[in-house]
Amino acid sequence: MIFACHLQERFQRAVGEGDLPAGTDPGLLARYLMTVGNGIAVQAAGGATRDDLQMVADMALRQWPST
Amino acid sequence: MIFACHLQERFQRAVGEGDLPAGTDPGLLARYLMTVGNGIAVQAAGGATRDDLQMVADMALRQWPST
């Protein structure tokens, strides 16, 4: 899971730099993003449209931690 | 996508009965739930633990529409 590790490191850095709130769990955030991405890939392979999946992505990001 | 259709119909009913807010999009909510579920299945196949995926599911449901 190399890409997930890179994501986690980047989110850790973002917490350190104040771009993500101090209480953010970088590992969970990375896992969440990968999970949604995997799910979108499955849905796309199953024939979901770009517009449908854009709305899903928007919904998934609605509770992204903000400073 | 039979199961997604059942979900959409159930969410539509929930909107009608006031169990989901009036502005809820039943189709989007069904698609979102299927996408997260697909992603969790991919992560599980890749070796993610139950605890990890429980946290992802909790995070995905944090912005579930409530009345």
Backbone of each chain as nested JSON, in Angstrom:
{
  "chains": [
    {"id": "A", "residues": [
      {"number": 1, "name": "MET", "atoms": {"N": [0.847, -1.204, 0.0], "CA": [0.0, 0.0, 0.0], "C": [0.879, 1.25, 0.0]}},
      {"number": 2, "name": "ILE", "atoms": {"N": [1.764, 1.32, -0.962], "CA": [2.725, 2.421, -1.017], "C": [2.02, 3.763, -1.127]}},
      {"number": 3, "name": "PHE", "atoms": {"N": [1.047, 3.852, -2.021], "CA": [0.389, 5.143, -2.242], "C": [-0.31, 5.622, -0.967]}},
      {"number": 4, "name": "ALA", "atoms": {"N": [-0.931, 4.7, -0.247], "CA": [-1.595, 5.069, 1.004], "C": [-0.579, 5.622, 2.01]}},
      {"number": 5, "name": "CYS", "atoms": {"N": [0.627, 5.052, 2.023], "CA": [1.668, 5.542, 2.937], "C": [2.079, 6.964, 2.569]}},
      {"number": 6, "name": "HIS", "atoms": {"N": [2.219, 7.221, 1.282], "CA": [2.556, 8.585, 0.844], "C": [1.465, 9.568, 1.268]}},
      {"number": 7, "name": "LEU", "atoms": {"N": [0.213, 9.157, 1.072], "CA": [-0.919, 10.012, 1.472], "C": [-0.857, 10.307, 2.969]}},
      {"number": 8, "name": "GLN", "atoms": {"N": [-0.643, 9.25, 3.755], "CA": [-0.606, 9.421, 5.203], "C": [0.51, 10.392, 5.601]}},
      {"number": 9, "name": "GLU", "atoms": {"N": [1.675, 10.23, 4.998], "CA": [2.802, 11.129, 5.308], "C": [2.466, 12.572, 4.937]}},
      {"number": 10, "name": "ARG", "atoms": {"N": [1.793, 12.724, 3.806], "CA": [1.448, 14.076, 3.355], "C": [0.423, 14.721, 4.298]}},
      {"number": 11, "name": "PHE", "atoms": {"N": [-0.532, 13.91, 4.755], "CA": [-1.543, 14.441, 5.678], "C": [-0.904, 14.748, 7.035]}},
      {"number": 12, "name": "GLN", "atoms": {"N": [0.07, 13.919, 7.437], "CA": [0.792, 14.187, 8.683], "C": [1.495, 15.543, 8.59]}},
      {"number": 13, "name": "ARG", "atoms": {"N": [2.132, 15.768, 7.454], "CA": [2.82, 17.046, 7.236], "C": [1.812, 18.198, 7.27]}},
      {"number": 14, "name": "ALA", "atoms": {"N": [0.639, 17.971, 6.658], "CA": [-0.391, 19.016, 6.63], "C": [-0.86, 19.351, 8.044]}},
      {"number": 15, "name": "VAL", "atoms": {"N": [-0.953, 18.338, 8.906], "CA": [-1.318, 18.601, 10.299], "C": [-0.228, 19.452, 10.944]}},
      {"number": 16, "name": "GLY", "atoms": {"N": [1.029, 19.072, 10.726], "CA": [2.158, 19.808, 11.305], "C": [2.213, 21.246, 10.832]}},
      {"number": 17, "name": "GLU", "atoms": {"N": [1.799, 21.454, 9.586], "CA": [1.868, 22.805, 9.01], "C": [0.574, 23.59, 9.205]}},
      {"number": 18, "name": "GLY", "atoms": {"N": [-0.402, 22.969, 9.871], "CA": [-1.645, 23.676, 10.152], "C": [-2.636, 23.681, 8.996]}},
      {"number": 19, "name": "ASP", "atoms": {"N": [-2.36, 22.889, 7.952], "CA": [-3.307, 22.821, 6.832], "C": [-4.452, 21.852, 7.11]}},
      {"number": 20, "name": "LEU", "atoms": {"N": [-4.261, 21.0, 8.107], "CA": [-5.344, 20.148, 8.619], "C": [-5.433, 20.392, 10.125]}},
      {"number": 21, "name": "PRO", "atoms": {"N": [-6.634, 20.245, 10.716], "CA": [-6.778, 20.489, 12.156], "C": [-5.873, 19.564, 12.973]}},
      {"number": 22, "name": "ALA", "atoms": {"N": [-5.48, 20.03, 14.145], "CA": [-4.532, 19.303, 14.996], "C": [-5.035, 17.912, 15.357]}},
      {"number": 23, "name": "GLY", "atoms": {"N": [-6.337, 17.731, 15.49], "CA": [-6.862, 16.443, 15.923], "C": [-7.015, 15.419, 14.809]}},
      {"number": 24, "name": "THR", "atoms": {"N": [-6.638, 15.781, 13.587], "CA": [-6.835, 14.887, 12.441], "C": [-5.983, 13.627, 12.547]}},
      {"number": 25, "name": "ASP", "atoms": {"N": [-6.555, 12.481, 12.192], "CA": [-5.826, 11.212, 12.137], "C": [-5.373, 10.992, 10.691]}},
      {"number": 26, "name": "PRO", "atoms": {"N": [-4.092, 11.217, 10.405], "CA": [-3.617, 11.136, 9.011], "C": [-3.811, 9.742, 8.414]}},
      {"number": 27, "name": "GLY", "atoms": {"N": [-3.657, 8.705, 9.244], "CA": [-3.823, 7.335, 8.743], "C": [-5.266, 7.054, 8.351]}},
      {"number": 28, "name": "LEU", "atoms": {"N": [-6.179, 7.493, 9.198], "CA": [-7.602, 7.287, 8.895], "C": [-8.009, 8.076, 7.655]}},
      {"number": 29, "name": "LEU", "atoms": {"N": [-7.518, 9.292, 7.559], "CA": [-7.867, 10.132, 6.413], "C": [-7.347, 9.506, 5.105]}},
      {"number": 30, "name": "ALA", "atoms": {"N": [-6.131, 8.973, 5.166], "CA": [-5.564, 8.31, 3.985], "C": [-6.385, 7.072, 3.624]}},
      {"number": 31, "name": "ARG", "atoms": {"N": [-6.732, 6.285, 4.637], "CA": [-7.513, 5.069, 4.408], "C": [-8.888, 5.424, 3.826]}},
      {"number": 32, "name": "TYR", "atoms": {"N": [-9.487, 6.466, 4.372], "CA": [-10.805, 6.905, 3.899], "C": [-10.744, 7.302, 2.42]}},
      {"number": 33, "name": "LEU", "atoms": {"N": [-9.732, 8.096, 2.09], "CA": [-9.6, 8.563, 0.706], "C": [-9.378, 7.394, -0.251]}},
      {"number": 34, "name": "MET", "atoms": {"N": [-8.524, 6.452, 0.155], "CA": [-8.281, 5.277, -0.686], "C": [-9.564, 4.448, -0.852]}},
      {"number": 35, "name": "THR", "atoms": {"N": [-10.308, 4.308, 0.233], "CA": [-11.54, 3.504, 0.193], "C": [-12.558, 4.109, -0.766]}},
      {"number": 36, "name": "VAL", "atoms": {"N": [-12.749, 5.421, -0.658], "CA": [-13.698, 6.087, -1.553], "C": [-13.208, 5.977, -3.003]}},
      {"number": 37, "name": "GLY", "atoms": {"N": [-11.914, 6.151, -3.193], "CA": [-11.348, 6.031, -4.541], "C": [-11.542, 4.629, -5.113]}},
      {"number": 38, "name": "ASN", "atoms": {"N": [-11.273, 3.623, -4.288], "CA": [-11.506, 2.23, -4.721], "C": [-12.969, 2.026, -5.094]}},
      {"number": 39, "name": "GLY", "atoms": {"N": [-13.864, 2.549, -4.266], "CA": [-15.29, 2.381, -4.528], "C": [-15.715, 3.069, -5.811]}},
      {"number": 40, "name": "ILE", "atoms": {"N": [-15.17, 4.244, -6.051], "CA": [-15.488, 4.972, -7.281], "C": [-15.003, 4.178, -8.5]}},
      {"number": 41, "name": "ALA", "atoms": {"N": [-13.834, 3.558, -8.365], "CA": [-13.302, 2.746, -9.469], "C": [-14.231, 1.568, -9.762]}},
      {"number": 42, "name": "VAL", "atoms": {"N": [-14.728, 0.929, -8.699], "CA": [-15.647, -0.203, -8.876], "C": [-16.931, 0.268, -9.559]}},
      {"number": 43, "name": "GLN", "atoms": {"N": [-17.46, 1.407, -9.08], "CA": [-18.691, 1.942, -9.663], "C": [-18.484, 2.315, -11.137]}},
      {"number": 44, "name": "ALA", "atoms": {"N": [-17.336, 2.892, -11.439], "CA": [-17.045, 3.277, -12.826], "C": [-16.974, 2.038, -13.711]}},
      {"number": 45, "name": "ALA", "atoms": {"N": [-16.32, 0.994, -13.205], "CA": [-16.226, -0.251, -13.979], "C": [-17.612, -0.852, -14.193]}},
      {"number": 46, "name": "GLY", "atoms": {"N": [-18.538, -0.553, -13.269], "CA": [-19.895, -1.08, -13.374], "C": [-20.812, -0.204, -14.207]}},
      {"number": 47, "name": "GLY", "atoms": {"N": [-20.266, 0.898, -14.748], "CA": [-21.052, 1.704, -15.68], "C": [-21.594, 3.008, -15.134]}},
      {"number": 48, "name": "ALA", "atoms": {"N": [-21.237, 3.373, -13.89], "CA": [-21.698, 4.665, -13.367], "C": [-21.11, 5.802, -14.203]}},
      {"number": 49, "name": "THR", "atoms": {"N": [-21.865, 6.88, -14.332], "CA": [-21.409, 7.996, -15.154], "C": [-20.468, 8.904, -14.37]}},
      {"number": 50, "name": "ARG", "atoms": {"N": [-19.735, 9.71, -15.112], "CA": [-18.831, 10.673, -14.497], "C": [-19.597, 11.618, -13.567]}},
      {"number": 51, "name": "ASP", "atoms": {"N": [-20.734, 12.103, -14.013], "CA": [-21.519, 13.036, -13.189], "C": [-21.971, 12.374, -11.878]}},
      {"number": 52, "name": "ASP", "atoms": {"N": [-22.435, 11.135, -11.992], "CA": [-22.854, 10.417, -10.783], "C": [-21.696, 10.326, -9.796]}},
      {"number": 53, "name": "LEU", "atoms": {"N": [-20.54, 9.959, -10.319], "CA": [-19.403, 9.722, -9.426], "C": [-18.82, 11.027, -8.907]}},
      {"number": 54, "name": "GLN", "atoms": {"N": [-18.966, 12.109, -9.681], "CA": [-18.543, 13.419, -9.177], "C": [-19.38, 13.8, -7.956]}},
      {"number": 55, "name": "MET", "atoms": {"N": [-20.678, 13.514, -8.028], "CA": [-21.546, 13.836, -6.884], "C": [-21.19, 12.985, -5.668]}},
      {"number": 56, "name": "VAL", "atoms": {"N": [-20.846, 11.721, -5.922], "CA": [-20.427, 10.849, -4.819], "C": [-19.142, 11.4, -4.181]}},
      {"number": 57, "name": "ALA", "atoms": {"N": [-18.195, 11.803, -5.028], "CA": [-16.934, 12.349, -4.504], "C": [-17.198, 13.613, -3.693]}},
      {"number": 58, "name": "ASP", "atoms": {"N": [-18.067, 14.474, -4.213], "CA": [-18.403, 15.709, -3.479], "C": [-18.992, 15.369, -2.115]}},
      {"number": 59, "name": "MET", "atoms": {"N": [-19.864, 14.374, -2.095], "CA": [-20.5, 13.994, -0.838], "C": [-19.464, 13.429, 0.139]}},
      {"number": 60, "name": "ALA", "atoms": {"N": [-18.555, 12.634, -0.387], "CA": [-17.531, 12.016, 0.468], "C": [-16.602, 13.065, 1.079]}},
      {"number": 61, "name": "LEU", "atoms": {"N": [-16.46, 14.186, 0.393], "CA": [-15.524, 15.216, 0.874], "C": [-16.215, 16.277, 1.729]}},
      {"number": 62, "name": "ARG", "atoms": {"N": [-17.528, 16.126, 1.919], "CA": [-18.262, 17.161, 2.653], "C": [-17.804, 17.284, 4.1]}},
      {"number": 63, "name": "GLN", "atoms": {"N": [-17.348, 16.164, 4.665], "CA": [-16.901, 16.267, 6.059], "C": [-15.382, 16.168, 6.166]}},
      {"number": 64, "name": "TRP", "atoms": {"N": [-14.709, 16.618, 5.117], "CA": [-13.246, 16.699, 5.187], "C": [-12.864, 17.664, 6.309]}},
      {"number": 65, "name": "PRO", "atoms": {"N": [-11.886, 17.284, 7.147], "CA": [-11.522, 18.181, 8.256], "C": [-10.971, 19.511, 7.748]}},
      {"number": 66, "name": "SER", "atoms": {"N": [-11.459, 20.593, 8.328], "CA": [-10.974, 21.912, 7.902], "C": [-10.486, 22.696, 9.115]}},
      {"number": 67, "name": "THR", "atoms": {"N": [-9.542, 23.552, 8.868], "CA": [-8.967, 24.345, 9.961], "C": [-9.808, 25.59, 10.188]}}
    ]},
    {"id": "B", "residues": [
      {"number": 1, "name": "MET", "atoms": {"N": [-27.763, -3.352, -11.384], "CA": [-27.592, -2.755, -10.051], "C": [-28.882, -2.872, -9.253]}},
      {"number": 2, "name": "ILE", "atoms": {"N": [-29.345, -4.084, -9.099], "CA": [-30.613, -4.328, -8.421], "C": [-30.581, -3.811, -6.983]}},
      {"number": 3, "name": "PHE", "atoms": {"N": [-29.541, -4.152, -6.269], "CA": [-29.491, -3.782, -4.847], "C": [-29.532, -2.267, -4.684]}},
      {"number": 4, "name": "ALA", "atoms": {"N": [-28.83, -1.55, -5.553], "CA": [-28.824, -0.086, -5.485], "C": [-30.233, 0.46, -5.707]}},
      {"number": 5, "name": "CYS", "atoms": {"N": [-30.986, -0.174, -6.572], "CA": [-32.367, 0.271, -6.823], "C": [-33.229, 0.084, -5.576]}},
      {"number": 6, "name": "HIS", "atoms": {"N": [-33.056, -1.055, -4.914], "CA": [-33.796, -1.284, -3.666], "C": [-33.449, -0.218, -2.627]}},
      {"number": 7, "name": "LEU", "atoms": {"N": [-32.151, 0.081, -2.53], "CA": [-31.709, 1.109, -1.578], "C": [-32.363, 2.449, -1.896]}},
      {"number": 8, "name": "GLN", "atoms": {"N": [-32.319, 2.809, -3.19], "CA": [-32.893, 4.09, -3.6], "C": [-34.376, 4.162, -3.251]}},
      {"number": 9, "name": "GLU", "atoms": {"N": [-35.087, 3.084, -3.527], "CA": [-36.527, 3.062, -3.213], "C": [-36.768, 3.197, -1.71]}},
      {"number": 10, "name": "ARG", "atoms": {"N": [-35.906, 2.537, -0.93], "CA": [-36.074, 2.6, 0.528], "C": [-35.791, 4.007, 1.051]}},
      {"number": 11, "name": "PHE", "atoms": {"N": [-34.789, 4.644, 0.465], "CA": [-34.456, 6.011, 0.897], "C": [-35.556, 6.984, 0.459]}},
      {"number": 12, "name": "GLN", "atoms": {"N": [-36.124, 6.718, -0.725], "CA": [-37.246, 7.548, -1.19], "C": [-38.411, 7.454, -0.207]}},
      {"number": 13, "name": "ARG", "atoms": {"N": [-38.677, 6.237, 0.229], "CA": [-39.747, 6.027, 1.209], "C": [-39.419, 6.756, 2.513]}},
      {"number": 14, "name": "ALA", "atoms": {"N": [-38.138, 6.693, 2.925], "CA": [-37.72, 7.348, 4.169], "C": [-37.92, 8.862, 4.077]}},
      {"number": 15, "name": "VAL", "atoms": {"N": [-37.681, 9.424, 2.884], "CA": [-37.926, 10.858, 2.703], "C": [-39.42, 11.136, 2.852]}},
      {"number": 16, "name": "GLY", "atoms": {"N": [-40.223, 10.292, 2.225], "CA": [-41.676, 10.459, 2.29], "C": [-42.228, 10.342, 3.703]}},
      {"number": 17, "name": "GLU", "atoms": {"N": [-41.593, 9.49, 4.493], "CA": [-42.064, 9.256, 5.863], "C": [-41.382, 10.176, 6.879]}},
      {"number": 18, "name": "GLY", "atoms": {"N": [-40.487, 11.049, 6.387], "CA": [-39.836, 11.994, 7.289], "C": [-38.644, 11.421, 8.042]}},
      {"number": 19, "name": "ASP", "atoms": {"N": [-38.186, 10.231, 7.656], "CA": [-37.01, 9.656, 8.312], "C": [-35.71, 10.189, 7.714]}},
      {"number": 20, "name": "LEU", "atoms": {"N": [-35.813, 10.78, 6.537], "CA": [-34.686, 11.509, 5.94], "C": [-35.192, 12.915, 5.608]}},
      {"number": 21, "name": "PRO", "atoms": {"N": [-34.305, 13.917, 5.631], "CA": [-34.738, 15.292, 5.352], "C": [-35.355, 15.412, 3.954]}},
      {"number": 22, "name": "ALA", "atoms": {"N": [-36.25, 16.365, 3.805], "CA": [-36.994, 16.531, 2.551], "C": [-36.069, 16.749, 1.352]}},
      {"number": 23, "name": "GLY", "atoms": {"N": [-34.933, 17.402, 1.539], "CA": [-34.052, 17.722, 0.422], "C": [-33.128, 16.589, 0.009]}},
      {"number": 24, "name": "THR", "atoms": {"N": [-33.229, 15.445, 0.66], "CA": [-32.308, 14.332, 0.39], "C": [-32.506, 13.771, -1.008]}},
      {"number": 25, "name": "ASP", "atoms": {"N": [-31.422, 13.463, -1.701], "CA": [-31.453, 12.824, -3.018], "C": [-31.295, 11.312, -2.801]}},
      {"number": 26, "name": "PRO", "atoms": {"N": [-32.377, 10.549, -2.901], "CA": [-32.296, 9.114, -2.602], "C": [-31.331, 8.367, -3.524]}},
      {"number": 27, "name": "GLY", "atoms": {"N": [-31.264, 8.788, -4.787], "CA": [-30.366, 8.12, -5.726], "C": [-28.912, 8.342, -5.387]}},
      {"number": 28, "name": "LEU", "atoms": {"N": [-28.589, 9.592, -5.028], "CA": [-27.208, 9.906, -4.654], "C": [-26.823, 9.17, -3.368]}},
      {"number": 29, "name": "LEU", "atoms": {"N": [-27.742, 9.148, -2.419], "CA": [-27.457, 8.492, -1.147], "C": [-27.213, 6.99, -1.364]}},
      {"number": 30, "name": "ALA", "atoms": {"N": [-28.013, 6.38, -2.224], "CA": [-27.83, 4.955, -2.531], "C": [-26.486, 4.736, -3.218]}},
      {"number": 31, "name": "ARG", "atoms": {"N": [-26.161, 5.589, -4.176], "CA": [-24.9, 5.473, -4.905], "C": [-23.721, 5.651, -3.941]}},
      {"number": 32, "name": "TYR", "atoms": {"N": [-23.841, 6.61, -3.054], "CA": [-22.779, 6.879, -2.08], "C": [-22.551, 5.657, -1.195]}},
      {"number": 33, "name": "LEU", "atoms": {"N": [-23.62, 5.092, -0.693], "CA": [-23.507, 3.931, 0.19], "C": [-22.891, 2.739, -0.546]}},
      {"number": 34, "name": "MET", "atoms": {"N": [-23.315, 2.517, -1.788], "CA": [-22.746, 1.416, -2.574], "C": [-21.257, 1.66, -2.827]}},
      {"number": 35, "name": "THR", "atoms": {"N": [-20.906, 2.906, -3.121], "CA": [-19.506, 3.221, -3.422], "C": [-18.618, 2.967, -2.21]}},
      {"number": 36, "name": "VAL", "atoms": {"N": [-19.054, 3.44, -1.051], "CA": [-18.264, 3.222, 0.166], "C": [-18.174, 1.722, 0.463]}},
      {"number": 37, "name": "GLY", "atoms": {"N": [-19.291, 1.017, 0.283], "CA": [-19.278, -0.431, 0.508], "C": [-18.336, -1.154, -0.447]}},
      {"number": 38, "name": "ASN", "atoms": {"N": [-18.359, -0.763, -1.714], "CA": [-17.429, -1.353, -2.688], "C": [-15.981, -1.086, -2.27]}},
      {"number": 39, "name": "GLY", "atoms": {"N": [-15.723, 0.138, -1.849], "CA": [-14.36, 0.503, -1.452], "C": [-13.907, -0.277, -0.231]}},
      {"number": 40, "name": "ILE", "atoms": {"N": [-14.797, -0.457, 0.722], "CA": [-14.461, -1.236, 1.914], "C": [-14.152, -2.688, 1.525]}},
      {"number": 41, "name": "ALA", "atoms": {"N": [-14.891, -3.225, 0.57], "CA": [-14.631, -4.592, 0.115], "C": [-13.244, -4.695, -0.518]}},
      {"number": 42, "name": "VAL", "atoms": {"N": [-12.886, -3.677, -1.309], "CA": [-11.556, -3.676, -1.936], "C": [-10.476, -3.597, -0.865]}},
      {"number": 43, "name": "GLN", "atoms": {"N": [-10.668, -2.707, 0.106], "CA": [-9.689, -2.561, 1.177], "C": [-9.563, -3.85, 1.989]}},
      {"number": 44, "name": "ALA", "atoms": {"N": [-10.689, -4.494, 2.244], "CA": [-10.658, -5.746, 3.014], "C": [-9.894, -6.822, 2.245]}},
      {"number": 45, "name": "ALA", "atoms": {"N": [-10.138, -6.893, 0.947], "CA": [-9.425, -7.873, 0.123], "C": [-7.929, -7.587, 0.115]}},
      {"number": 46, "name": "GLY", "atoms": {"N": [-7.584, -6.31, 0.306], "CA": [-6.186, -5.92, 0.323], "C": [-5.531, -6.048, 1.69]}},
      {"number": 47, "name": "GLY", "atoms": {"N": [-6.29, -6.52, 2.675], "CA": [-5.686, -6.803, 3.971], "C": [-5.99, -5.809, 5.081]}},
      {"number": 48, "name": "ALA", "atoms": {"N": [-6.839, -4.814, 4.824], "CA": [-7.188, -3.862, 5.885], "C": [-7.913, -4.6, 7.014]}},
      {"number": 49, "name": "THR", "atoms": {"N": [-7.72, -4.149, 8.233], "CA": [-8.346, -4.81, 9.375], "C": [-9.787, -4.351, 9.563]}},
      {"number": 50, "name": "ARG", "atoms": {"N": [-10.515, -5.145, 10.336], "CA": [-11.899, -4.806, 10.649], "C": [-11.973, -3.449, 11.359]}},
      {"number": 51, "name": "ASP", "atoms": {"N": [-11.075, -3.223, 12.307], "CA": [-11.082, -1.966, 13.054], "C": [-10.829, -0.769, 12.127]}},
      {"number": 52, "name": "ASP", "atoms": {"N": [-9.848, -0.933, 11.241], "CA": [-9.555, 0.142, 10.285], "C": [-10.799, 0.478, 9.474]}},
      {"number": 53, "name": "LEU", "atoms": {"N": [-11.463, -0.566, 8.99], "CA": [-12.597, -0.348, 8.093], "C": [-13.832, 0.134, 8.853]}},
      {"number": 54, "name": "GLN", "atoms": {"N": [-13.932, -0.241, 10.131], "CA": [-15.027, 0.29, 10.942], "C": [-14.869, 1.813, 11.076]}},
      {"number": 55, "name": "MET", "atoms": {"N": [-13.629, 2.258, 11.259], "CA": [-13.391, 3.711, 11.377], "C": [-13.7, 4.427, 10.068]}},
      {"number": 56, "name": "VAL", "atoms": {"N": [-13.364, 3.78, 8.96], "CA": [-13.685, 4.367, 7.652], "C": [-15.209, 4.477, 7.488]}},
      {"number": 57, "name": "ALA", "atoms": {"N": [-15.92, 3.417, 7.866], "CA": [-17.385, 3.432, 7.745], "C": [-17.978, 4.533, 8.625]}},
      {"number": 58, "name": "ASP", "atoms": {"N": [-17.453, 4.654, 9.855], "CA": [-17.95, 5.699, 10.756], "C": [-17.732, 7.077, 10.127]}},
      {"number": 59, "name": "MET", "atoms": {"N": [-16.557, 7.257, 9.525], "CA": [-16.246, 8.553, 8.914], "C": [-17.173, 8.828, 7.725]}},
      {"number": 60, "name": "ALA", "atoms": {"N": [-17.436, 7.795, 6.946], "CA": [-18.293, 7.955, 5.764], "C": [-19.732, 8.31, 6.151]}},
      {"number": 61, "name": "LEU", "atoms": {"N": [-20.131, 7.898, 7.359], "CA": [-21.512, 8.138, 7.775], "C": [-21.679, 9.416, 8.596]}},
      {"number": 62, "name": "ARG", "atoms": {"N": [-20.556, 10.118, 8.821], "CA": [-20.629, 11.307, 9.674], "C": [-21.518, 12.388, 9.098]}},
      {"number": 63, "name": "GLN", "atoms": {"N": [-21.598, 12.443, 7.764], "CA": [-22.447, 13.49, 7.187], "C": [-23.722, 12.907, 6.578]}},
      {"number": 64, "name": "TRP", "atoms": {"N": [-24.143, 11.786, 7.134], "CA": [-25.425, 11.207, 6.73], "C": [-26.527, 12.228, 7.014]}},
      {"number": 65, "name": "PRO", "atoms": {"N": [-27.442, 12.454, 6.07], "CA": [-28.487, 13.462, 6.321], "C": [-29.369, 13.074, 7.502]}},
      {"number": 66, "name": "SER", "atoms": {"N": [-29.63, 14.021, 8.369], "CA": [-30.483, 13.732, 9.527], "C": [-31.617, 14.752, 9.598]}},
      {"number": 67, "name": "THR", "atoms": {"N": [-32.724, 14.299, 10.148], "CA": [-33.896, 15.18, 10.233], "C": [-33.822, 16.038, 11.488]}}
    ]}
  ]
}
